[in-house]
C-alpha cells in the first residue's frame, strides 16, 4: 500500500508540475510573440499531437498491462512497439510533412507543422519507455522526465526569445527537448 501511495503521489506531483510549466510556457510564448505567435505555435502542435496519439495506437496501455503481468516480456514488447511506431509514426510524420501546405495557407504555420512533424514519432516512442516504467511500478523516471523536459523547454525558449528568436525557434526547442527526453528515457531504461 505504501508503494501505491508513493507512486500515486509521484505522478500527482508530476502532473501538477507539468501543468504549471505548460502554463508558464504558454504565457511566455504569448507574452514574447503575441497572439499571432502563440496561435502559430498552437496550430502546429494541434496537427502534431493528435497524430502522435494515433501513432501510439494504444500500445502504451498494452505494454503496461502485459509487461506488468510478466516482467520478462519487457524487451520483446519494447522492440515490437518501436518497430510498430517507426512504421506508423514515421508514416504519419512523413504524411504531415507532405500535406502541411494543404493544412494552412500561412507560410509560417506550414513551416511550423513541418518542423514539429518529428514529434509524431518521438512522443509515442517516449510513451513506450514510460509504459515500461509504469509496468515495473517505478514512477520517478516518468515524473523526472516530464518535469525535466518542460523545465528545460521553458528555460531554452526564454533564452531563445532573449536572443531575438521567433515562433519557429520555439517549435525547434520543443522538438529538441522532446528528443532529449526520449534519449534520457532510453538511458534510464538501459541503466535499470
N, C-alpha and C positions, 0 to 999 in steps of 0.2 A: 504494500500500500504506500510505503514511503517513496518507492521508486516512481510509482504512478503520480504521486503528488509533486515530486521534484520535476519530473518530465513535463507535467502539465504547467507548472509554474515557469519553467524554462521557455516553453512555447508561448505562454501568455506574455511573458516579458519580451520575447522576440517579436510577437505581433504588435505589441504596444510600441516598441522601439522602431520597427519598420514603418508603422503608420505615422509616427511622429516625424521620422526622417523623410518619408514620402511627402508629407505636408510641407516640410521645410524646403525640399527640392522644388516642389510646385511653386511655392511662394518666391523662391529665389529666381526661378526662370521667369515667372510673371513679372517680378519687380525689375529684373535686368532687361528683359526683352519685350515687355508689354503684352497686351492681349494677342497681338498677331504672332509673336514668337512662341508664346505658350500654346496658342492654337495649332501652330505648325508642329510643335513637339508632340502634342496630344494626338493630332491626326496621324502622324507617322506611327505612333505606338498603338493607336486604335486599329490599324490594319495589321500590325505585327502580333500583338498579344493573342487575339482570338485564333490566329493560325498556329501559334505555339501551343495552344490548348488542343487543337485538332492534332497536331504532330505528336503530342503526348499520348493520345489515343487510349487513355485510361491505363496505360502501362504502369504508371507510378503506383496506382492503387493495387494493381495486380502484384507488382513486386513486393510491396509492403505486406500484403496478405499472405502470399505464398512463401516468401522468404522467412517471415515471422514463424510460420508453421514448421519450416525446415531450413535452418541457417546454412546448411551445407550447399544450398542451391543458389546462394548469393552470386557467385561468379558466373554461373550459367545464365541466370536472369539478367545480370548486368550486360554481358556480351550480347545476348539476344536483343535486349532493349536498345543497346547502342546501334546495332545493325538496323533494327526497325526504324529508329529515329533518324538515322542517317538517310535512309531511303525516303521516308515520309517527310521528315523535316527539311531535308535537303531539297526534295522536290518542291515543297511548298515555298521555301525561301527562293528558289530559282523562279518559280511562278510569280512570286511577288516582285522580284527584280524585273522580270519581263513585262508584267502588266502594270507596273507603277504609273506609267504615263496615262493609262486608261482610268486610273483611280482619282486623278486630280488634274486640273488644268494649270495649277500653280507649280512653277518650276522648282521652287524650294521644297514644297511638300513632296514632290516626286523624288527629289534627291534625298529627302529625309526618310522616305519609305525605303528607298534602295539602301541607304546607309544602315537602317535598322533591320533589314531583312535577315541578317545572320542570327538575330535573336530568336527567330522561328526555330532554329536548330539548337542554339545554346541553351535556351530555357528548358526544353524537355530533357536534354542531356543532363543538366544540373538536377532536374527532378528525379532522375534515376538514382543519383547518389543520395539525395535526401530521403528517397523511399527506402534505400538500404539502411541508412542511419535509423530511420523510424522502425524498420523491421528488427533491427538489433536493439531497439529500445534505448538508443543513445541520442538524446535530443540536443545536446550542447553544440555539436557541429552545425546543425540546422540554424540554431539561433545565432551563433557566431558568424556564420557565412552570410546570412541575410542582413543582419545589422551591420556587419563589417562592410559588405558591398555597398549598402546605401550610404553609410558614413563616408566611405571613400568617394562615392559618386557625388555627394553633396560638396565635399571639400574640393574635389577636382573641378566640378562645374563652377564653383565660386572662383577658383583660380583662373579658369578659362575666361570667365566674364571680366575679371580684374584685368586680364591681358587683352581685352577687347574682342573676345570670341563671340560668335553668333549661335543661332539655334542648331545649325548642323554640327558645330563643335560640341554642344551639349549632348546631342544624339550620339556622337562618336564616343564621348565619355561614357555614356550608358552602355554601349556595346563593349567598350574596353573593360569597364568594371564588371560587367556580366561575364565576360571571358575570364577575367581574373578570378571571379567567384567559382566558375566551373573548374578551373585549374586547381584552385585551393581545395575544392571538394574532392577532386581526384587524389591530391596529395594526402589529405586527411584519411581518405578511404584506404589508400595504399599503406599508410603508416599504421593503420589498425589491423 
